[in-house]
């Protein structure tokens, strides 16, 4: 099974490849990339076609990971990148619970005339941009510590993911049921 591995692309990569790149400058460039691609993902969330928006957001996230790999001189594999983004997104937004299906539901709501379109158009950009930002920051941390795509292990970043879930206001099913029990008990 062959995987595509790419090196540096053109454009910003020329600036990235300078031999005098400091860690501080590298982190600054990486943060700019994450900010820019988060905006792109938010814009992709506005696509009015259900499910197509999710596919485009995934492509934006993959391109962001490619750019971050270039900045940190990490070999990039598209297949590996896709699977890592899917696993991190799954950790950010678990498969169960009310808020966990927000992206899928937000996308599908766009197919409903009127209020569904409005709700989907408002929720998808927010969740898309937030998830892209968290994924980007996670990979910046990993690459800055000397990691590669091959040694990335999402469970190693549980605390980081938990902190970003709190910032995004996302709860897992376990947290939701515990919160409901506390409310009922009081």
C-alpha positions in Angstrom: 0.0 0.0 0.0 1.7 3.2 -1.2 1.0 6.5 0.5 1.7 9.9 -1.0 4.4 11.7 0.8 4.9 15.3 -0.1 7.6 17.8 0.8 7.4 21.5 0.6 5.0 23.3 -1.7 5.4 26.7 -3.1 4.4 30.1 -1.7 4.7 30.4 2.1 6.8 27.3 2.1 9.7 29.2 0.6 9.7 31.5 3.7 9.3 28.4 5.9 12.3 26.7 4.5 14.8 29.4 5.4 17.7 28.0 7.4 17.4 30.7 10.0 13.8 29.8 11.0 13.5 30.2 14.8 11.1 28.1 16.9 9.3 31.3 17.8 8.8 32.3 14.1 7.8 28.8 13.2 5.1 28.8 15.9 3.9 32.2 14.8 3.6 31.1 11.2 1.8 27.9 12.3 -0.7 30.0 14.4 -1.4 32.2 11.4 -2.1 29.1 9.3 -4.5 27.7 11.9 -6.3 31.0 12.1 -6.6 31.3 8.3 -7.8 27.8 7.8 -10.3 28.1 10.7 -11.9 31.0 8.8 -11.9 28.9 5.6 -13.7 26.0 7.5 -16.2 28.5 8.9 -16.9 29.7 5.4 -17.2 26.1 4.1 -19.8 25.5 6.8 -22.0 28.0 5.0 -22.3 25.7 2.0 -26.0 25.2 1.6 -25.8 21.6 0.5 -26.2 19.1 3.3 -23.2 16.7 3.8 -21.2 18.5 1.1 -20.3 21.1 3.7 -18.8 18.4 6.0 -16.7 17.0 3.1 -15.3 20.5 2.3 -14.5 21.2 5.9 -12.6 17.9 6.0 -10.7 19.0 3.0 -9.8 22.3 4.6 -8.6 20.6 7.7 -6.5 18.2 5.6 -4.9 21.1 3.7 -4.2 22.9 7.1 -2.4 19.7 8.3 -0.4 19.7 5.1 0.7 23.3 5.7 1.6 22.7 9.3 3.6 19.7 8.3 5.6 21.9 5.9 6.2 24.5 8.6 7.6 21.9 11.0 9.4 19.9 8.3 7.3 16.8 9.0 6.8 14.4 6.1 3.1 14.5 5.1 1.0 11.5 4.1 -2.5 12.3 2.9 -3.9 8.9 4.0 -2.4 9.2 7.4 -3.5 12.8 7.7 -7.1 11.9 6.9 -7.2 9.2 9.5 -5.6 11.4 12.2 -8.0 14.3 11.5 -11.0 11.8 11.7 -9.7 10.4 15.0 -9.1 13.9 16.6 -12.5 15.1 15.3 -14.1 12.0 16.9 -12.4 12.8 20.2 -13.5 16.5 20.0 -17.1 15.5 19.1 -17.9 12.1 20.5 -20.3 9.9 18.6 -23.0 10.0 21.3 -24.8 12.8 23.2 -26.9 15.7 22.3 -24.2 18.2 21.3 -22.0 15.6 19.8 -24.1 15.3 16.6 -24.2 19.1 16.1 -22.1 19.1 13.0 -24.0 16.3 11.3 -27.4 17.6 12.4 -26.4 21.2 11.5 -25.5 20.0 8.0 -28.6 17.9 7.5 -30.9 20.7 8.8 -29.9 22.7 5.8 -32.1 20.4 3.8 -35.2 21.5 5.7 -36.8 24.7 4.2 -37.1 27.7 6.5 -35.9 27.3 10.1 -33.8 24.2 9.3 -31.8 26.2 6.7 -31.4 29.0 9.2 -30.3 26.8 12.1 -27.9 24.9 9.9 -26.4 28.0 8.4 -25.7 29.4 11.8 -24.4 26.3 13.6 -22.2 24.7 10.9 -19.8 27.6 10.5 -19.3 27.9 14.3 -18.7 24.2 14.8 -16.5 23.9 11.7 -14.3 26.8 12.6 -14.0 25.8 16.3 -13.1 22.2 15.5 -10.6 23.2 12.8 -9.0 25.6 15.3 -8.7 23.0 18.0 -7.3 20.4 15.6 -4.7 22.9 14.3 -3.6 23.9 17.8 -3.3 20.2 18.7 -1.0 19.5 15.8 1.1 22.6 16.4 1.7 21.3 20.0 2.6 17.9 18.6 4.9 19.0 15.9 6.6 21.6 18.1 7.5 18.9 20.5 9.2 16.9 17.8 6.3 14.7 16.8 5.4 13.4 13.4 2.3 12.0 11.7 3.5 8.5 12.4 3.9 8.9 16.1 0.7 10.9 16.8 -1.6 9.2 19.3 -4.8 11.1 20.1 -5.1 9.5 23.6 -1.8 11.2 24.5 -3.6 14.6 24.1 -6.7 13.9 26.2 -6.2 16.8 28.5 -5.5 19.2 25.6 -8.7 17.9 23.8 -10.7 18.2 27.0 -9.6 21.8 27.5 -10.6 22.7 23.9 -14.0 20.9 24.3 -14.7 23.1 27.3 -13.7 26.2 25.3 -16.1 25.1 22.5 -18.9 24.2 25.0 -19.0 20.6 23.9 -19.9 17.9 26.4 -19.6 14.2 26.1 -22.5 11.9 26.8 -21.1 11.0 30.2 -20.7 14.6 31.2 -24.3 15.4 30.0 -25.8 12.6 32.1 -23.8 13.6 35.2 -25.0 17.1 34.7 -28.6 16.0 34.4 -28.3 13.9 37.6 -26.9 16.9 39.5 -29.8 19.0 38.3 -32.4 16.4 39.3 -30.8 15.8 42.7 -30.9 19.5 43.6 
